[in-house]
Amino acid sequence: MGVAAIVYVEDVPASLAFYERVLEVERDHLDDDGSYGELKSGIGFAANWHAERNLDLPFRRAERDGIPLGFELDFAVDDVDAVFRRACEAGAVPVWEPQDKPWGRAAMFRDADGVLVHVSRA
């Protein structure tokens, strides 16, 4: 069974560019209107207005400085320190710096939309 995630964001092209740079992963595609795109890792990004237009229920946007949403993106990487450094250089907000945990080296930051991102050594 494969698992994928779609994260609703304000600026899909900017989110794709951030994750491409920080995680050094390739883009799979970006729709012509810029409203949806995916990374080859399986993570997709959709414009907030997709949810607001297509869901018949209240929708809370992720906010950079708001209360984090009830999930995190978790990536296994080769170099936690390098990913964390690139994320901060690209504008991420540190949650906790790289440190050794019982499961290995790990760090956490929030992206431009306030999404929690956890990285740990592969």
C-alpha positions, 0 to 999 in steps of 0.5 A: 500500500502506498501513502500520499499526502496533499497539503493545502497551501497559499502558494503552490509553486513556492511550496514546491520550490521550497521542498525541492530546495530543502529536501533536494527532491524532484518535482513531478508536476505543476498544473498550468494554473499553478493550483496543484503540484506534486513532488516525486516523493508523493507529497502534493500541494493544492491551493487553499481555494481548492478546499474552500471551493470543493469541501462542504464543511469549514476549512481552516487554512494553515498559517505561518504563525498560527497554531499548527494543524494536527499533523506533520510531514515526516521525511527520512533524509541522509543529512538532518543538519544540512536539511535543517540549515537549508530550510532555515535559509529558505525561511523556515521557522525552527521548532527544534534544532538537530539533535540526537533522539532515541531513534536517531538524529532529528530536527523539526521546523515549520514551513512558510504555511506553518506546517510542521516538518520533521526530518530524521536520519534515513 
